[in-house]
Amino acid sequence: MKNKGCLIGTVIFLVGLTAALVFYFYKQNTTDPVKYESVKPEIRDVLKKAVATGSIKPRREINIKPQVSGVVEKLYVEEGAMVTKGQKLAKIKLIPSEVNINSAQSNVELARIRMKESERELDRQRNLNAKNLDVDQAKVAYDIALREEERNRQLLEEGVISEINYNQFKLDFELRKSQYENSKITAQNTVSQFATELDIRRQELEAAISNLQLLREGATKNSKQVSNIIVSTVNGMVLDIPVEEGSSVIERNTFNEGTSVATIADMSNLIFEGKVDEADVGKLDRGMPLVVTVGAVVDTTFAAMLEFISPKGVEEEGTVKFEIKAAITEIPDDVFLRAGYSANADVILQRKDQVVSIQERDIIYSGDTTFVEIKKGDQEYEKLEIKVGISDGLYTEVVSGIDTTSAIKKRTDPNANEVEDDDNG
């Protein structure tokens, strides 16, 4: 009985399996065949372009830095404000070092001592000049030489001495005369030199006093500009103020770049700065037009002109990129572009206007040859060779082989939903 039950179960299983297979093959044979849709070529513009990714930047962006170190006491502007050259931006409260103060005080005392020494020396020279000691001595020698020359000239005329002897006395007279004239000039020049030296020492003292006052107060009596007041050096918009009131700042000097108090830029002169792939950089030239698209500004494009192509590439994520810069030439009046906006730029490499074109998906590639399938009848297509031109990635220019009256097979996934054949494309 047990074996009989197993046999009956096996028979029932085989009958069920046979029925399922018959039903499956029946459904396969009754499934409608896939129908293909046909489309016709279009007349349209085809652009071949390279895409650069980057951002919008001001052409000129200036970092304003203080001339003195200290603490930001007051900020006069906010980010986004328009400023002019010379306008106040911030005030710095000086916190001078005791070492610097002591050094400046020492310089003042040293300059004062030097100036007093120069005053005493000038007075001494003026007294010597007033007494004319050097000049009087030279004048006595000159008078003696003059009398000797006159006496010997008379002896020469009387024939007592020779002309050679007379010339010696005449030469001595000329020498004493020159020494006398030089002594008068030298005496006056000596006084002038010491007067000039005194002026120099006086200026050194004034400079030392001004430096000490600058360290203590941030300004001097005679200065036209207060050094602890930071002003704008250009006209433009305040893009960033990286400090707050109470922040410490460092002055700009030879050994330190200093702390930036504000960043100012001319927002009426913007550029696109981005990078292109090495495969496209060889096709670029200065002066090429660009179409810039900003993600934050929808439904608006901006015309630009390529100005710079970097001679050196930089490797990023396994590919080499080259930096480019382009001047944005057209900005609508109702649009405000902010610095740092991310943007894409299409560089127009080639352009064909109003040409026969088909979608890239409908083209069959076989080596260097391209084909399409032309409709010959109901669901009947024939492969035809065509010649293509430039492509923008979606549409390709057709140079020869078909025209706008041709119906070509729309290439779709064979597993896609069935579509109704459209003889009109």
C-alpha positions in Angstrom: 0.0 0.0 0.0 2.9 2.3 0.8 4.5 1.8 -2.6 1.1 2.3 -4.3 0.7 5.8 -2.6 4.2 6.9 -3.7 3.4 5.9 -7.3 0.2 7.9 -7.3 1.9 11.0 -5.9 4.6 10.8 -8.6 2.1 10.6 -11.4 0.2 13.6 -10.0 3.4 15.6 -9.9 4.4 14.8 -13.5 0.9 15.6 -14.7 1.1 19.0 -13.0 4.5 19.8 -14.3 3.4 18.9 -17.9 0.4 21.2 -17.6 2.6 24.1 -16.4 5.1 23.7 -19.3 2.2 23.5 -21.8 0.8 26.8 -20.4 4.2 28.5 -20.5 4.9 27.7 -24.1 1.4 28.7 -25.1 1.8 32.1 -23.6 5.2 32.5 -25.3 3.7 31.7 -28.7 0.7 34.1 -28.2 3.0 37.1 -27.1 2.8 40.0 -29.6 6.2 40.7 -31.3 8.1 43.9 -30.3 7.2 46.9 -32.4 9.8 49.5 -33.2 9.1 53.2 -33.6 10.6 55.2 -36.4 11.8 58.9 -36.2 12.9 61.4 -38.8 16.0 63.6 -38.8 15.7 67.2 -37.6 17.1 70.5 -38.7 18.8 72.0 -35.7 22.0 73.7 -34.5 24.8 71.3 -33.3 27.5 72.6 -31.0 30.7 70.8 -30.1 31.9 72.1 -26.8 34.2 71.6 -23.9 32.9 71.9 -20.3 34.9 73.7 -17.6 33.8 73.6 -13.9 34.8 76.4 -11.6 33.5 79.5 -9.9 32.8 83.3 -10.2 35.5 85.5 -8.8 36.3 89.2 -8.8 39.2 90.1 -11.1 40.8 92.3 -8.3 40.4 91.3 -4.7 42.4 93.2 -2.0 43.2 92.1 1.5 43.4 95.2 3.8 45.9 94.8 6.7 46.9 97.1 9.6 50.1 99.1 9.9 50.2 98.5 13.7 49.6 95.6 16.0 46.9 95.6 18.6 43.2 94.8 19.2 40.3 95.7 17.0 38.5 98.5 19.0 35.8 99.3 16.4 34.5 98.2 13.0 33.0 100.9 10.8 31.6 98.8 8.0 29.8 95.5 7.4 30.1 92.8 4.8 28.4 93.8 1.6 28.9 97.5 2.1 30.2 99.7 -0.7 33.3 101.7 0.2 35.5 104.3 -1.4 39.2 104.7 -1.3 40.3 106.3 2.0 37.1 105.4 3.8 37.5 104.2 7.5 37.1 100.4 8.0 38.3 99.8 11.5 40.2 101.3 14.5 43.0 99.5 16.3 43.7 99.9 20.0 47.4 99.8 20.5 49.0 97.6 23.1 52.7 98.4 22.7 55.4 96.2 24.1 57.4 97.6 27.0 60.6 96.6 25.3 59.7 98.7 22.2 58.7 101.7 24.5 62.0 101.6 26.4 63.9 101.3 23.1 62.1 104.3 21.6 62.7 106.4 24.8 66.4 105.5 24.6 66.5 106.7 21.0 64.9 110.0 22.0 67.5 110.6 24.7 70.4 109.6 22.4 69.1 111.9 19.6 68.7 114.8 22.2 72.4 114.4 23.3 73.7 114.4 19.8 71.7 117.5 18.9 73.2 119.3 22.0 76.7 118.3 20.9 76.0 119.7 17.5 74.8 123.0 19.0 77.9 123.4 21.0 80.2 122.7 18.1 78.3 125.1 15.9 78.7 127.9 18.5 82.4 127.2 18.8 82.9 127.4 15.0 80.9 130.7 14.9 83.1 132.2 17.6 86.3 131.1 15.7 84.8 132.6 12.5 84.0 135.8 14.3 87.6 136.2 15.6 89.0 135.5 12.1 92.1 133.8 13.5 92.8 131.7 10.4 91.9 134.5 8.0 94.1 137.1 9.8 97.1 134.8 9.8 96.6 134.2 6.0 96.2 138.0 5.5 99.5 138.8 7.2 101.3 136.3 5.0 99.6 137.8 2.0 100.6 141.4 2.9 104.3 140.4 3.4 104.4 138.6 0.1 102.8 141.6 -1.6 105.5 144.0 -0.3 108.3 141.7 -1.3 106.9 141.3 -4.8 106.6 145.1 -5.2 110.2 145.7 -3.9 111.7 143.0 -6.1 109.8 144.3 -9.1 111.5 147.7 -8.6 114.9 146.0 -8.3 114.2 144.2 -11.5 113.4 147.4 -13.3 116.7 148.9 -12.0 118.6 145.9 -13.2 119.8 144.9 -9.8 118.3 141.3 -9.9 117.6 139.0 -12.7 114.1 138.0 -13.9 114.5 134.5 -12.5 115.0 135.8 -9.0 111.9 138.1 -9.4 109.7 135.2 -10.6 110.3 133.4 -7.3 108.9 136.3 -5.3 106.0 136.7 -7.7 105.1 133.0 -7.4 105.2 133.2 -3.6 102.9 136.2 -3.8 100.4 134.4 -5.9 100.4 131.4 -3.5 99.9 133.6 -0.5 97.0 135.4 -2.2 95.3 132.1 -3.0 95.7 130.9 0.5 94.2 134.1 1.9 91.1 133.8 -0.4 90.6 130.1 0.5 90.8 130.8 4.2 87.9 133.2 3.9 85.8 130.7 2.0 86.8 127.8 4.3 85.8 129.7 7.4 82.3 130.3 6.0 81.9 126.7 4.7 82.9 125.3 8.1 80.1 127.2 9.8 77.6 126.1 7.2 78.6 122.4 7.6 78.1 122.5 11.3 74.7 124.3 10.8 73.6 121.5 8.5 74.8 118.8 11.0 72.7 120.5 13.6 69.6 120.4 11.3 70.2 116.7 10.8 70.4 116.0 14.5 67.3 118.0 15.1 65.4 116.0 12.6 66.6 112.8 14.1 65.3 113.9 17.5 61.9 114.8 16.0 61.7 111.4 14.3 62.6 109.6 17.6 59.9 111.6 19.4 57.3 110.9 16.7 58.1 107.1 16.9 57.7 107.1 20.6 54.4 109.0 20.3 53.3 106.6 17.6 53.9 103.6 19.8 52.0 105.1 22.7 49.1 106.8 20.9 49.0 105.4 17.4 49.5 108.8 15.8 51.9 111.7 15.7 51.2 115.5 15.9 52.3 116.2 12.3 50.9 113.1 10.6 48.0 113.5 8.2 46.8 109.9 8.6 46.4 108.1 11.9 48.1 104.8 11.7 45.8 102.9 14.0 42.8 103.8 11.7 42.6 101.3 8.9 41.2 102.7 5.6 40.2 101.2 2.3 42.9 101.4 -0.4 40.4 100.9 -3.3 36.8 101.5 -4.3 34.6 98.4 -4.1 32.5 96.1 -2.0 33.4 94.6 1.3 33.3 90.8 0.7 34.6 89.6 4.0 35.6 90.9 7.5 37.4 87.9 9.1 37.9 89.7 12.4 35.5 90.9 15.1 35.8 93.7 17.7 38.2 92.5 20.4 40.2 90.3 18.0 44.0 90.7 18.1 45.7 91.7 14.8 49.4 91.8 13.7 50.9 94.5 11.6 52.2 94.0 8.1 56.0 94.0 7.9 58.9 92.4 6.1 58.7 89.2 8.1 55.0 88.9 8.6 52.1 89.2 6.1 49.9 90.6 8.9 46.3 89.9 9.8 43.6 90.7 7.2 41.0 93.0 8.5 38.8 93.2 5.4 38.6 91.9 1.9 37.4 94.4 -0.8 36.8 93.7 -4.5 35.4 95.4 -7.5 32.2 93.4 -8.2 31.6 95.1 -11.5 34.6 93.3 -13.0 34.1 89.6 -12.6 35.8 86.5 -14.2 35.1 82.8 -14.4 37.9 80.7 -13.1 37.7 77.0 -13.7 39.5 73.9 -15.0 39.2 71.8 -18.2 40.4 68.3 -18.9 43.7 67.8 -20.7 41.8 66.2 -23.6 40.1 69.5 -24.4 42.8 72.1 -23.5 44.6 71.6 -26.8 41.5 72.8 -28.7 41.2 76.1 -26.8 42.5 79.5 -27.8 42.4 82.9 -26.2 39.5 84.9 -27.4 37.1 82.0 -27.7 33.5 82.7 -26.5 32.1 80.9 -23.5 28.6 80.5 -22.1 28.7 80.5 -18.3 25.9 78.9 -16.3 25.6 79.6 -12.6 23.8 77.1 -10.5 22.3 79.7 -8.1 21.0 81.8 -11.0 18.4 79.7 -12.9 17.3 80.3 -16.5 20.1 82.8 -17.1 23.4 82.4 -19.0 26.3 84.8 -19.1 28.6 85.5 -22.1 32.3 85.4 -21.4 35.6 85.6 -23.3 38.5 83.3 -22.7 41.6 85.2 -21.5 44.0 82.8 -19.9 45.0 79.1 -20.3 47.4 77.8 -17.8 50.7 76.4 -19.3 50.9 73.8 -16.5 48.4 71.1 -15.6 47.5 69.8 -12.1 46.6 66.1 -11.5 43.2 65.7 -9.8 41.6 62.4 -9.1 43.7 60.6 -11.7 43.2 63.1 -14.5 45.2 66.2 -15.5 43.3 69.6 -15.3 44.3 72.9 -16.7 43.2 76.2 -15.2 41.4 78.8 -17.4 40.1 82.3 -16.8 37.5 84.1 -18.8 36.1 87.7 -18.5 32.4 87.8 -18.0 31.3 90.4 -20.6 27.5 90.5 -20.1 25.6 90.6 -16.8 21.9 91.6 -16.8 21.0 94.6 -14.8 18.6 92.6 -12.6 21.1 89.9 -11.7 23.7 90.2 -9.0 26.6 87.7 -9.2 28.2 86.9 -5.8 31.9 86.0 -5.5 32.3 82.3 -5.0 29.2 81.1 -6.9 29.9 77.7 -8.5 29.6 77.8 -12.2 30.1 75.8 -15.4 31.3 77.2 -18.7 30.7 75.8 -22.1 33.6 76.6 -24.5 32.3 76.5 -28.1 34.8 74.5 -30.1 32.7 74.0 -33.3 29.3 75.1 -34.3 27.0 74.1 -37.2 23.8 76.0 -37.6 20.6 74.5 -39.1 22.0 71.1 -40.3 20.4 67.7 -40.6 20.9 65.8 -37.4 19.8 62.7 -35.6 20.0 61.5 -32.0 23.3 59.8 -31.0 21.4 56.7 -29.8 20.0 55.9 -33.3 23.5 55.5 -34.8 25.2 52.2 -35.3 29.0 52.2 -35.1 31.1 49.6 -36.8 34.8 50.6 -36.7 35.1 53.9 -38.5 31.8 53.4 -40.3 28.4 54.6 -39.2 25.0 53.2 -40.1 21.3 53.8 -39.4 18.4 51.5 -40.0 16.0 52.8 -42.7 12.3 51.8 -42.7 11.3 49.8 -45.8 7.9 48.5 -44.7 5.8 47.6 -41.7 8.4 46.7 -39.1 10.9 46.2 -41.8 14.2 48.0 -41.6 17.4 48.0 -43.7 20.9 49.1 -42.6 22.2 52.1 -44.5 25.7 53.7 -44.3 25.8 57.5 -43.5 28.5 60.1 -43.0 28.3 62.1 -39.8 29.9 65.4 -38.7 30.2 67.0 -35.3 28.2 65.9 -32.2 27.2 67.6 -29.0 26.7 64.2 -27.2 23.0 64.1 -27.8 22.6 65.1 -31.5 25.0 64.3 -34.4 25.2 66.2 -37.7 24.5 64.0 -40.7 26.6 65.1 -43.7 25.2 62.6 -46.3 23.2 59.4 -46.6 19.7 60.5 -45.3 17.6 63.7 -45.2 14.6 64.9 -43.3 12.2 62.7 -45.3 13.9 59.5 -44.2 12.3 57.3 -41.5 15.0 55.7 -39.3 14.6 53.1 -36.6 14.5 54.4 -33.1 16.9 52.2 -31.2 15.4 51.3 -27.8 15.9 48.5 -25.2 14.4 45.2 -26.7 13.0 44.6 -23.2 11.2 48.0 -23.1 7.5 48.3 -23.3 5.9 47.8 -26.7 5.2 51.0 -28.6 2.9 51.7 -31.4 4.6 52.0 -34.8 4.4 55.6 -36.1 4.9 55.9 -39.8 5.0 59.7 -39.6 8.0 59.6 -37.2 
